[in-house]
Amino acid sequence: MIVKLSPGQSEQQKTRLAEAITKDVMDILHYGKESVSVAMEEVKPQDWVEKVYVPDVKDKWDKLYKKSGYDENDL
């Protein structure tokens, strides 16, 4: 899993998030820890529409289980 986020989060926050995601994947999907990998990709705010919103939100809207509450006009 790749988590895309704005720069500025601490290494501790990113580690805690990765641990929480891993735990939930294990609890909900019954996967072993060895089956889960989590990466963090920092994206500058000025690049968000091009690198995140369009390819991962707008173009995959029908595949999102949790939809964002914004659109590109808000950015």
C-alpha distances in whole Angstrom, upper triangle without the diagonal:
4,7,10,13,17,18,20,18,19,17,18,17,13,14,15,12,9,12,13,9,10,13,13,10,13,16,15,14,16,14,15,13,13,11,8,6,5,6,9,10,14,16,19,21,23,20,18,20,20,16,14,17,18,16,13,15,19,18,16,18,19,15,14,15,15,17,18,21,22,23,23,27,26,24
4,6,10,13,15,17,15,17,15,17,15,12,13,15,12,10,13,14,11,12,15,15,14,16,19,18,17,20,17,18,16,16,14,11,8,6,5,6,7,10,12,16,17,20,17,15,17,17,13,11,14,16,14,11,14,17,17,15,17,19,16,14,16,15,16,16,20,20,21,21,25,23,21
4,6,10,12,14,12,14,14,15,13,10,12,13,9,9,13,12,10,12,15,15,14,17,19,18,18,21,19,20,18,18,17,13,11,7,6,5,6,8,10,14,15,18,15,13,15,16,13,10,13,16,14,11,13,17,17,16,17,19,16,14,15,14,15,14,17,18,19,19,22,21,19
4,7,9,12,11,14,14,16,14,11,14,15,12,12,16,16,13,16,19,18,18,21,23,22,22,24,23,24,21,22,20,17,14,11,9,6,5,6,7,10,11,14,12,9,12,13,10,8,10,13,12,10,12,15,16,15,16,19,17,15,16,15,15,13,16,16,16,16,19,18,16
4,6,9,8,12,13,14,12,10,13,14,11,13,16,16,15,17,20,19,20,23,24,24,24,27,25,26,23,24,23,19,17,13,11,7,6,5,6,8,9,12,11,9,12,14,11,9,11,15,15,13,14,17,18,18,18,21,20,17,18,16,16,13,16,15,16,16,19,17,14
4,7,8,11,13,15,13,11,15,16,14,16,19,19,18,21,23,23,23,26,28,27,28,30,29,29,27,27,26,23,20,16,14,10,8,5,5,6,6,10,10,8,12,14,12,11,13,16,16,15,16,18,20,20,21,24,23,20,21,19,18,15,17,15,16,16,18,16,13
4,6,9,11,14,12,11,14,16,15,16,19,20,19,22,24,24,25,27,29,29,30,32,30,30,27,28,27,23,20,17,14,10,9,5,6,6,8,11,11,11,15,16,14,14,16,19,19,18,19,22,23,24,24,28,26,23,25,22,22,19,20,19,20,19,21,19,16
4,6,9,11,10,10,14,15,14,16,19,19,19,22,24,24,25,28,29,30,31,32,31,31,27,28,28,25,22,18,16,12,12,9,10,10,11,14,15,15,18,20,18,17,19,22,23,21,22,25,27,26,27,30,28,26,26,24,23,21,22,21,22,22,23,21,18
4,7,8,6,7,10,11,11,13,15,16,16,19,20,21,22,24,26,26,28,29,28,27,24,25,25,22,19,15,14,10,11,9,12,12,13,17,17,16,20,21,19,17,20,23,23,21,22,25,27,26,26,29,27,24,25,22,22,20,21,21,23,23,25,22,20
4,5,5,6,9,10,11,12,14,15,17,18,20,21,23,24,26,27,28,29,27,27,23,25,25,22,19,16,14,11,13,11,14,15,17,20,20,19,23,24,22,21,23,26,26,24,25,28,30,29,30,32,30,27,27,25,25,23,25,25,27,27,29,26,24
4,5,5,6,9,10,10,12,14,15,16,18,20,21,22,24,26,26,27,25,24,20,22,22,19,16,13,12,10,12,12,15,17,19,22,22,21,25,25,22,21,24,27,26,24,26,29,30,29,30,32,30,27,27,25,26,25,27,27,29,28,31,28,26
4,5,5,6,9,10,10,12,14,15,16,18,20,21,22,24,25,26,24,23,20,21,22,19,17,14,14,12,15,15,18,20,21,25,24,23,27,28,25,23,26,29,28,26,27,30,32,30,31,33,30,28,27,25,27,25,27,27,30,30,32,29,27
4,5,5,6,9,10,10,12,14,15,17,18,20,21,22,24,25,23,23,20,21,22,18,16,13,13,11,13,13,16,18,19,22,22,20,24,25,22,21,23,26,26,23,24,27,29,27,28,30,27,24,24,22,23,21,23,24,26,27,29,26,24
4,5,5,6,9,10,11,12,14,15,16,18,20,21,22,23,21,21,17,19,19,15,13,10,9,7,10,11,14,16,18,21,20,19,22,23,20,18,21,24,23,20,22,25,26,25,26,28,25,22,22,20,22,20,23,23,25,25,28,26,24
4,5,5,6,9,10,10,12,14,15,16,18,20,21,21,19,18,15,16,17,14,12,9,10,9,13,14,17,20,22,25,24,22,26,26,23,21,24,27,26,23,24,28,29,27,28,30,27,24,24,22,24,23,26,26,28,29,32,29,27
4,5,5,6,9,10,10,12,14,15,16,18,20,20,19,18,15,17,18,15,14,11,12,12,15,16,19,21,23,26,25,23,26,28,24,22,24,28,26,23,24,28,29,27,28,29,26,24,23,21,23,22,24,26,28,29,32,29,27
4,5,5,6,8,10,11,12,14,15,16,18,19,18,18,15,17,17,13,12,9,10,9,13,14,17,19,20,24,23,20,23,24,21,19,21,24,23,20,21,24,26,23,24,25,23,20,19,17,19,19,21,22,25,26,28,26,24
4,5,5,6,9,10,11,12,14,15,16,17,15,15,12,13,13,10,8,6,8,8,12,14,17,20,22,25,23,21,24,25,21,19,22,24,23,20,21,25,25,23,24,25,22,20,19,18,20,20,23,24,26,27,30,28,26
4,6,5,6,9,10,11,12,14,15,15,14,13,10,13,13,10,10,9,11,12,16,18,21,24,25,28,27,25,28,28,25,23,25,28,26,23,24,28,29,26,27,28,24,22,21,20,23,23,25,27,29,30,33,31,29
4,5,5,6,9,10,10,12,14,15,14,14,12,15,15,11,12,10,13,13,17,18,21,24,25,28,27,24,27,28,25,22,24,27,25,22,23,26,27,25,25,26,23,20,18,17,20,20,23,25,27,29,31,29,28
4,5,5,6,9,10,10,12,13,12,13,11,13,12,9,9,8,11,12,15,17,20,23,24,27,25,22,25,26,22,20,21,24,22,19,20,23,24,21,22,22,19,17,15,15,18,18,21,23,25,27,30,28,27
4,6,5,6,9,10,10,11,9,9,7,10,9,6,8,8,11,13,17,19,22,25,26,29,27,25,27,28,25,22,24,27,24,21,22,26,26,23,24,25,21,19,18,18,21,22,25,27,29,30,33,31,30
4,6,5,6,8,10,10,10,10,8,12,11,9,11,11,15,16,20,22,25,28,29,32,30,28,30,31,28,25,27,29,27,24,25,28,29,26,26,26,23,21,19,19,22,23,26,28,30,32,35,33,32
4,5,5,6,8,9,10,11,10,14,13,10,12,12,15,17,20,22,24,28,28,31,29,26,28,29,27,24,25,27,25,22,22,26,26,23,23,23,20,18,15,15,19,20,23,25,28,30,33,31,30
4,6,5,5,7,7,9,9,11,9,8,10,11,14,16,19,22,24,28,28,31,29,26,28,29,26,23,24,26,24,20,21,25,25,21,22,22,18,17,15,16,19,21,24,26,28,30,33,31,31
4,6,6,5,5,6,7,10,9,8,11,13,16,19,22,25,27,31,32,35,32,30,32,32,29,26,28,30,27,24,25,29,28,25,26,25,22,20,18,19,23,24,27,30,32,33,37,35,34
4,6,5,8,9,10,13,13,12,15,16,19,21,24,27,29,32,33,36,34,31,33,34,31,28,29,31,29,26,26,29,30,26,26,26,22,21,18,19,23,24,27,30,32,34,37,35,35
4,6,8,11,12,15,13,12,15,16,19,21,24,27,29,32,32,35,33,30,31,32,29,26,27,29,27,23,24,27,27,23,23,22,19,18,15,16,20,22,25,28,30,32,35,33,33
4,6,9,11,13,11,11,14,15,19,21,24,27,29,32,33,35,33,30,31,32,29,26,27,28,26,23,23,27,26,22,23,22,18,18,15,17,21,23,26,29,30,32,36,34,34
4,7,9,12,10,11,14,16,20,23,26,29,31,34,35,38,36,33,34,35,32,29,30,32,29,26,27,30,30,26,27,25,22,21,19,21,24,27,30,32,34,36,39,38,37
4,7,8,6,8,11,14,17,20,23,27,29,33,34,36,34,31,33,33,30,27,29,30,28,25,26,29,29,25,26,25,22,21,20,21,25,27,30,32,33,35,38,37,36
4,5,5,7,11,14,17,20,24,27,30,33,35,37,35,33,34,34,31,29,31,33,30,27,28,32,31,28,29,29,25,24,23,24,27,29,32,34,36,37,40,39,38
4,5,6,8,11,15,18,21,24,27,30,32,35,33,31,33,33,29,27,30,31,29,26,28,31,31,28,29,29,25,24,23,24,27,28,31,33,35,36,39,37,36
4,6,8,11,14,18,21,24,27,31,33,35,33,31,33,33,29,27,30,32,29,26,28,32,31,28,30,30,26,25,24,25,28,30,33,35,36,37,40,39,37
4,7,10,14,17,20,23,26,30,31,34,31,29,31,30,27,25,27,29,26,23,25,29,27,24,26,26,22,22,21,23,26,27,31,32,33,34,38,36,35
4,7,10,14,17,20,23,26,28,30,28,26,28,28,24,22,25,26,23,20,23,26,25,23,24,24,21,20,19,20,23,24,27,29,30,31,34,33,32
4,7,10,13,17,19,23,25,27,25,23,25,25,21,20,23,24,21,19,21,25,24,22,24,24,21,20,20,20,23,23,27,28,29,29,33,31,30
4,7,10,13,16,20,21,24,22,20,22,22,19,17,20,22,19,17,19,23,22,20,22,23,20,18,18,18,20,20,24,25,26,26,30,28,26
4,7,10,13,16,19,21,19,17,20,20,16,15,18,20,18,16,18,22,22,20,22,24,20,19,20,19,21,20,23,24,24,24,28,26,24
4,6,10,13,15,18,16,14,18,18,14,13,16,19,17,15,17,20,21,20,21,24,21,19,20,19,19,18,21,21,22,22,25,24,21
4,6,10,13,15,12,11,15,14,11,10,14,16,14,13,16,19,19,19,20,23,20,19,20,19,19,18,21,20,20,20,23,22,19
4,7,9,12,10,10,13,14,10,10,14,16,15,14,16,19,20,20,21,24,22,20,22,20,20,18,20,19,19,18,21,20,17
4,6,8,6,6,10,10,8,8,11,13,13,13,14,17,18,19,20,23,22,20,22,20,19,17,19,17,17,15,18,17,13
4,5,5,6,10,10,9,10,12,15,15,15,16,18,20,21,22,25,24,22,24,22,21,18,19,17,17,15,17,16,12
4,5,5,8,10,10,10,11,14,15,15,15,17,19,20,21,24,24,21,23,21,19,16,17,14,14,12,14,12,8
4,6,7,9,9,11,11,13,15,16,16,17,19,21,21,25,25,23,26,23,21,18,19,16,14,12,13,12,9
4,6,6,6,8,9,11,12,13,14,15,16,18,19,23,22,21,24,22,20,17,18,16,14,12,14,14,10
4,6,5,5,6,9,10,10,11,12,14,15,16,20,19,17,20,18,16,13,15,12,11,9,12,11,8
4,6,6,5,6,9,10,9,10,12,14,14,18,18,17,20,18,15,13,14,11,9,6,10,10,7
4,6,6,6,7,10,11,11,11,14,15,19,19,18,21,20,18,16,17,15,12,10,13,14,11
4,6,7,7,8,10,11,12,13,15,18,18,17,20,19,17,15,18,16,14,12,15,16,13
4,6,6,5,7,9,10,11,12,16,15,13,16,15,13,12,14,13,12,10,14,14,12
4,6,6,5,6,8,10,10,14,14,12,15,14,11,9,12,10,8,7,11,11,10
4,6,6,5,6,8,10,13,14,13,17,16,13,12,14,12,10,8,12,13,12
4,6,6,5,7,10,12,12,12,16,16,14,13,16,15,13,12,16,17,15
4,6,6,6,8,11,10,9,12,12,11,11,14,13,12,12,16,16,15
4,6,5,5,9,9,7,11,10,8,8,11,10,9,10,13,14,13
4,6,5,9,10,10,13,13,10,10,12,10,8,9,12,13,13
4,6,8,9,10,14,14,12,13,15,14,12,12,15,17,17
4,5,5,7,10,11,10,12,15,14,13,14,17,18,18
4,5,5,9,9,7,9,12,12,11,13,16,17,17
4,6,8,10,9,12,15,15,15,17,20,20,21
4,6,9,9,12,15,16,16,18,21,21,22
4,5,6,9,12,14,14,16,19,19,19
4,6,10,13,15,16,19,22,21,22
4,7,9,12,14,17,19,18,19
4,7,9,10,13,16,15,16
4,6,8,11,13,11,12
4,7,11,12,10,12
4,7,8,6,8
4,5,6,7
4,5,5
4,5
4
